[in-house]
Amino acid sequence: MKKIATNEYIDRHENLIIVGATGSGKSYIACALDVEACNATLKVMYVRLPDLLAELDLAKV
C-alpha cells in the first residue's frame, strides 16, 4: 500500500483495479488513494463497474 500511495502507478499511466468481497473496504481504499492523488494536484476519476459498463455500451453504439 505504501508504494501505491506514492502515486507512481499514475506516473506510469497504469490503472488500478480494486477487487474484494462486499464490505471489505474497497471504496474506502479507492477514496483514500483519490485524496492522496488530489493532494499531489493530480486528476482522478472514480468509476463503479456498472457505470463503466454502461459507458462502454454507449461507446460501442
C-alpha positions in Angstrom: 0.0 0.0 0.0 2.8 2.4 0.7 4.1 2.0 -2.9 0.6 2.7 -4.3 0.2 5.7 -2.1 3.2 7.3 -3.8 1.2 7.7 -7.0 3.9 6.0 -9.1 1.2 4.0 -10.9 -0.3 7.2 -12.1 3.1 8.5 -13.4 3.5 5.1 -15.3 0.0 5.5 -16.8 -1.3 2.3 -15.1 -4.8 1.7 -14.0 -5.8 0.4 -10.6 -8.5 -2.1 -10.1 -9.6 -2.9 -6.5 -11.5 -6.2 -6.0 -12.8 -7.9 -2.9 -15.8 -9.1 -1.0 -18.7 -6.8 -0.1 -17.8 -4.7 3.0 -14.0 -5.3 2.7 -13.2 -1.6 2.3 -12.7 -1.3 -1.5 -14.4 2.1 -1.7 -12.6 3.3 1.4 -9.2 2.4 -0.2 -10.2 4.0 -3.5 -11.3 7.2 -1.8 -8.1 7.4 0.2 -6.0 6.9 -2.9 -8.0 9.6 -4.7 -7.5 12.0 -1.9 -3.7 11.3 -2.0 -3.6 11.9 -5.7 -5.6 15.1 -5.4 -3.3 16.4 -2.7 -0.5 15.8 -5.2 -2.5 18.0 -7.7 -3.3 15.1 -9.9 -6.7 14.4 -11.6 -8.6 11.4 -10.6 -11.7 9.5 -11.8 -13.6 7.0 -9.7 -16.0 4.8 -11.7 -18.1 2.0 -10.4 -18.2 -1.1 -12.6 -21.9 -0.8 -13.6 -21.3 2.8 -14.7 -18.2 1.8 -16.6 -20.0 -1.0 -18.4 -22.8 1.4 -19.3 -20.3 3.9 -20.7 -18.6 1.1 -22.7 -22.0 0.0 -24.2 -22.7 3.6 -25.2 -19.3 3.9 -26.8 -19.9 0.8 -29.0 -23.0 2.4 -30.5 
